[in-house]
């Protein structure tokens, strides 16, 4: 009897398209940054360094193997800025914007891709939400650029100040952390400047809260009591993490002669606030990271791991994931079966998903830390773990290890940034075959836990 051979067609699901799309953008950026016109020395970056930088920009991280301001020409910096903007908002958002400009109708498949890219619960109103995102981004980045340019103009020529204002506004709103100040200084020269510190922090927070939240607040602006549970959890968690982080950093660093001690009382508060905000996947800094005490560094690692909120320009496991698992643990401690937030019960599938995301992230960070411990002989363990979490959270903060990474270390960190930007769960779904729903269930089993 003749055998029947089934040839299964390769199906491009939304997660696969997102993974392939980001990969294509990274490769295009790598090519442009390797061109002689991209660097001051006229030789271009090596392919590996160009690939690393392109990945860092597209995944809005900010880890750099060479200082951006000292290495790249205007062309190279504009390539990086374009990658940041596309990577921050997502290539599907940009594709939709172009389609709308030329008057093309958005297909249902494209709406599904937007839903996946923006982490939206449904396709309903997704095009309208995309328009709102683009408008909100343009307005926010413009205001940020104006405020920063006005301050930079006091220290540099006007044209340069305007360019610096635009670059740092786009970079920080997209939670990228790239800067063009030179000599790896980031914004340390402005650690006591209220205008720069508060403007940048506001950009980081607005970019990291998530576009779903802003859409919800806009629709319910006249009746805030109707905002969704997601918005309530994101706003309350963000406020607690920033306030708690600011207080702890202030207490831990107030007697550190290399960080807060020499600053004025206002400067201490501003620097503490900035350093509590920036680990939420932004990456710029006003305090020199290697000078921070070990307790502060561990706190920053935790904040980087948690990251921003779903549907935002930031990375990490996300605030809602952290809160969901924390709520489940607290319910178990109190002997309650249900997890309840704001008088609403959380369904069990969300708890399973949160557990999957956190476990996947922990496995990734542990694996990357172990691999870097093998390949990077000159880095101490804390520095290596800091680098691994920063890459996963697409933060960009570093204790100085990035420029000294080995070729293998650069590849590891680049892949970690890629997975961190898209999310471990999205990448896993894209690379694996989803099983069909089983038509049967096994009997229940019990065993001891703890």
C-alpha positions in Angstrom: 0.0 0.0 0.0 1.4 3.4 -1.0 2.3 5.6 1.8 0.9 9.1 2.0 3.4 11.8 2.8 2.1 15.0 4.3 4.0 18.2 3.6 3.1 20.8 6.2 3.2 24.4 5.1 5.3 26.7 7.2 2.8 29.1 8.7 3.9 32.6 9.6 2.1 33.2 12.8 2.1 36.7 14.4 5.0 35.8 16.9 7.1 34.4 14.0 6.5 37.5 11.9 7.5 39.8 14.8 10.7 37.8 15.4 11.6 37.8 11.7 10.7 41.5 11.3 13.0 42.6 14.2 15.8 40.3 12.9 15.5 41.9 9.4 15.7 45.4 10.9 18.7 44.5 13.0 20.5 43.1 9.9 19.7 46.2 7.9 21.1 48.4 10.7 24.2 46.3 11.0 24.9 46.8 7.3 24.4 50.6 7.5 26.6 50.9 10.7 29.4 49.0 9.1 29.7 51.5 6.2 32.7 53.8 6.2 30.4 56.8 6.3 29.0 55.7 9.6 32.1 56.3 11.7 34.6 59.1 12.2 37.6 57.0 11.3 36.1 56.4 7.8 36.5 52.6 8.2 33.1 51.7 9.6 32.5 49.3 12.5 33.5 45.6 12.3 30.4 43.5 11.5 30.2 42.1 15.0 30.3 45.5 16.7 27.8 46.9 14.1 25.5 43.9 14.7 25.8 44.5 18.5 25.0 48.2 18.2 22.2 47.6 15.8 20.6 45.0 18.1 21.0 47.3 21.1 19.3 50.2 19.2 16.5 48.2 17.7 15.9 46.4 21.0 16.0 49.9 22.7 18.6 48.8 25.2 21.6 51.2 25.2 24.5 48.8 25.8 27.4 50.0 23.6 30.8 48.5 22.7 31.9 52.0 21.6 30.8 55.4 22.8 28.1 56.7 20.4 29.1 60.4 20.4 32.8 59.7 20.0 32.5 56.9 17.4 29.7 57.7 15.0 29.2 60.4 12.4 25.9 62.2 12.0 24.9 59.5 9.5 25.7 56.8 12.0 23.9 58.5 14.8 20.8 59.1 12.6 20.8 55.4 11.7 20.9 54.5 15.5 18.1 57.1 16.2 16.0 55.6 13.4 16.5 52.1 14.8 15.5 53.3 18.3 12.3 54.8 17.0 11.3 51.8 14.9 12.3 49.3 17.6 10.6 51.3 20.4 7.2 51.6 18.7 7.5 48.3 16.7 7.9 47.9 13.0 4.2 46.9 12.6 3.2 50.3 14.0 5.4 52.0 11.5 4.1 49.8 8.6 0.6 50.7 9.6 1.5 54.4 9.7 2.9 54.2 6.1 -0.2 52.2 5.0 -2.5 54.9 6.4 -0.5 57.7 4.7 -0.9 56.1 1.3 -4.6 55.3 2.0 -4.3 51.5 2.0 -6.8 49.5 4.0 -5.4 47.6 7.0 -6.2 43.9 6.6 -7.4 41.6 9.4 -4.0 39.8 9.4 -2.2 43.1 9.9 -4.6 43.9 12.8 -3.7 40.5 14.4 0.0 41.5 14.1 -0.7 44.8 15.7 -2.6 43.1 18.5 0.4 40.8 19.1 3.0 43.7 18.8 1.1 46.0 21.2 0.1 43.2 23.5 -3.5 44.3 23.2 -6.3 42.0 24.4 -8.3 42.2 21.1 -8.2 43.6 17.5 -11.1 45.9 18.2 -10.1 49.5 17.8 -6.5 48.5 17.1 -6.0 50.9 14.2 -7.5 53.8 16.1 -5.1 53.0 18.9 -2.2 52.9 16.5 -3.0 56.4 15.3 -3.2 57.6 18.9 0.2 56.0 19.7 1.8 57.8 16.8 0.3 61.1 17.7 1.1 60.8 21.4 4.7 59.8 20.5 5.2 62.8 18.2 3.8 65.3 20.7 5.7 63.9 23.7 9.0 63.6 21.9 8.6 67.2 20.5 7.9 68.7 23.9 10.8 66.7 25.4 13.1 67.9 22.6 12.1 71.5 23.2 12.7 71.4 26.9 16.1 69.6 26.6 17.3 71.8 23.8 16.5 74.9 25.8 18.8 73.7 28.6 21.5 72.3 26.3 21.7 75.6 24.5 23.2 77.1 27.7 26.2 74.8 27.3 26.7 74.4 23.5 25.8 76.1 20.1 22.1 76.3 19.3 22.2 73.8 16.4 24.1 71.3 18.4 21.7 71.8 21.4 18.6 71.2 19.2 20.1 68.0 17.8 21.1 66.8 21.2 17.6 67.7 22.5 15.9 65.7 19.7 18.3 62.7 20.1 18.0 62.4 23.9 14.2 63.0 23.8 13.6 60.1 21.3 16.1 57.9 23.0 14.7 58.2 26.5 11.0 58.1 25.5 11.7 54.8 23.7 13.6 53.7 26.9 16.8 53.2 24.8 19.4 55.0 26.9 21.7 55.9 24.0 23.4 59.3 24.4 25.7 61.4 22.3 27.5 63.3 25.2 30.7 61.5 24.5 33.3 59.6 26.8 30.5 57.3 28.2 29.3 60.2 30.4 25.6 59.9 29.7 23.9 62.7 31.6 26.1 62.7 34.7 26.9 66.4 34.1 23.2 67.2 34.8 22.7 65.1 37.9 21.7 68.3 39.9 19.8 69.9 37.0 16.0 69.9 37.6 15.0 70.6 34.0 17.1 67.8 32.5 16.5 65.3 35.2 12.7 65.7 35.5 12.2 66.0 31.7 14.2 62.8 31.0 12.5 60.9 33.9 9.0 62.0 32.6 9.9 60.7 29.1 11.1 57.4 30.5 8.0 57.0 32.6 5.6 57.9 29.8 7.3 55.5 27.4 7.4 52.7 30.0 3.8 52.8 31.2 2.3 51.3 28.0 0.2 52.6 25.3 -2.8 50.5 26.4 -2.9 52.5 29.6 -2.9 55.9 27.8 -5.6 54.7 25.4 -7.7 53.6 28.4 -7.1 56.9 30.3 -8.0 58.9 27.2 -11.3 57.0 26.6 -12.3 57.3 30.2 -10.9 60.7 31.0 -14.3 62.0 32.1 -15.1 58.9 34.2 -11.8 57.6 35.7 -13.7 55.1 37.9 -14.3 53.1 34.7 -10.6 52.6 33.9 -9.6 48.9 33.5 -8.0 46.7 36.0 -4.8 46.7 33.9 -4.5 50.5 34.1 -5.0 50.5 37.9 -2.4 47.8 38.4 0.2 49.4 36.1 -0.2 52.9 37.6 -0.2 51.8 41.2 2.8 49.4 40.7 4.8 52.0 38.8 4.2 54.6 41.5 5.3 52.2 44.3 8.4 51.0 42.5 9.6 54.5 41.7 8.8 55.9 45.2 10.3 52.9 46.9 13.3 52.9 44.7 14.0 56.6 45.2 13.8 56.3 49.0 16.0 53.2 49.1 18.7 54.6 46.8 18.7 57.9 48.8 19.2 56.0 52.1 21.8 53.6 50.6 23.9 56.2 48.8 23.5 59.3 51.0 26.9 58.7 52.7 28.7 57.5 49.6 31.4 60.1 48.8 31.4 59.0 45.1 27.7 59.4 44.5 25.2 61.4 46.6 27.3 62.7 49.5 28.9 65.7 47.7 25.5 66.8 46.2 23.1 69.4 47.6 19.9 68.2 49.3 18.0 68.9 46.1 20.7 67.2 44.0 20.5 64.1 46.3 16.7 63.8 45.8 17.0 64.4 42.0 19.8 61.9 41.5 18.0 59.3 43.7 14.8 59.8 41.7 16.5 59.6 38.4 18.4 56.4 39.3 15.1 54.8 40.5 13.4 55.6 37.2 16.1 54.7 34.7 16.4 51.0 35.6 12.8 50.7 34.4 14.5 49.8 31.0 15.8 53.3 30.1 19.6 53.0 30.6 20.8 56.6 30.8 22.3 57.6 34.1 23.3 60.7 36.2 25.3 58.7 38.8 28.3 56.7 37.8 27.1 53.1 38.0 30.4 51.4 39.2 30.6 53.8 42.1 27.2 52.7 43.6 27.3 50.5 46.7 26.5 46.8 46.3 23.1 47.0 48.0 22.1 49.7 45.5 23.4 47.7 42.6 21.3 44.7 43.8 18.2 46.9 44.0 18.8 48.2 40.5 19.1 44.6 39.2 15.7 43.9 40.7 14.2 47.0 39.1 15.8 46.1 35.8 14.4 42.6 36.0 10.9 43.8 36.6 11.1 46.4 33.9 8.3 48.5 32.3 4.7 47.6 31.6 3.1 45.6 28.8 2.6 47.3 25.5 5.3 49.9 26.2 8.7 50.7 24.7 10.4 48.9 27.6 11.4 45.4 28.5 11.7 43.2 31.6 9.2 40.7 32.9 6.8 43.7 33.1 5.0 45.2 36.2 1.8 43.2 35.8 3.7 39.9 35.7 5.5 40.7 38.9 2.4 41.8 40.7 0.4 38.8 39.6 2.9 36.3 41.0 3.4 38.4 44.1 -0.4 38.5 44.6 -0.6 34.7 44.1 2.1 34.1 46.8 0.4 36.5 49.2 -2.9 34.8 48.7 -1.3 31.4 49.6 0.3 32.9 52.7 -3.1 34.2 53.8 -4.8 30.9 53.0 -7.0 32.3 50.3 -7.8 30.5 47.1 -8.4 33.5 44.9 -6.0 36.3 43.9 -7.8 39.6 44.1 -6.8 43.1 42.9 -9.1 46.1 43.2 -12.0 43.7 44.1 -11.6 41.7 40.9 -10.5 38.0 40.9 -7.6 37.1 38.7 -8.2 34.0 36.4 -5.9 31.1 36.9 -4.5 31.2 33.3 -3.0 34.6 33.9 -1.2 33.3 37.0 0.2 30.4 34.9 1.3 32.8 32.2 3.0 35.1 34.8 4.8 32.1 36.3 5.9 31.0 32.8 7.3 34.4 32.0 9.2 34.8 35.2 10.6 31.2 35.1 11.7 31.7 31.5 13.3 35.0 32.4 15.1 33.5 35.3 16.4 30.6 33.3 17.6 33.0 30.6 19.4 35.3 33.0 21.0 32.4 34.9 22.2 30.8 31.7 23.6 34.1 30.3 25.3 34.9 33.6 26.9 31.4 33.6 28.1 31.7 30.0 29.5 35.1 30.6 31.3 33.9 33.7 33.0 31.4 31.5 33.9 33.7 28.6 34.6 37.0 30.4 37.5 36.3 32.6 38.1 39.9 33.7 34.6 40.6 35.0 33.6 39.9 38.6 30.4 38.0 39.2 28.3 41.1 40.2 29.4 42.9 37.1 28.5 40.0 34.9 25.1 39.4 36.5 24.4 43.2 36.2 25.2 43.0 32.5 23.0 39.9 31.9 20.0 41.4 33.6 20.5 44.8 31.9 20.5 43.1 28.5 17.4 41.0 29.3 15.5 44.0 30.6 16.7 46.1 27.6 17.9 48.6 30.1 21.4 49.6 28.9 23.0 50.3 32.3 26.4 48.8 32.7 29.2 48.5 35.3 31.7 48.9 32.4 31.8 45.4 31.1 30.3 46.0 27.7 33.2 47.6 25.8 35.5 44.7 27.0 33.2 41.9 26.0 34.8 39.0 24.1 33.4 38.2 20.6 31.4 35.3 22.1 30.2 37.6 24.9 28.9 40.2 22.4 26.9 37.5 20.6 25.4 36.3 23.9 24.4 39.8 25.0 23.0 40.6 21.6 20.8 37.5 21.6 19.7 38.3 25.2 18.7 41.8 24.2 16.7 40.4 21.2 14.8 37.9 23.5 14.3 40.6 26.1 12.8 43.0 23.7 10.3 40.5 22.2 9.7 38.6 25.4 10.9 35.1 26.2 7.3 33.8 25.8 6.9 35.3 22.3 10.2 34.0 21.1 9.5 30.5 22.5 6.1 30.4 20.8 7.6 31.5 17.6 10.3 28.8 17.7 8.1 25.9 18.9 5.1 24.1 17.5 1.9 24.7 19.5 0.1 21.4 20.4 -3.5 21.0 19.5 -6.0 21.1 22.3 -6.3 17.7 23.9 -9.7 16.0 23.9 -9.1 14.3 27.2 -7.7 15.1 30.7 -5.6 12.9 33.1 -6.8 12.2 36.6 -5.8 14.6 39.3 -2.6 14.0 41.3 -1.2 15.4 44.5 2.3 15.7 45.9 4.1 17.8 48.5 5.2 21.4 47.8 7.7 23.3 50.0 
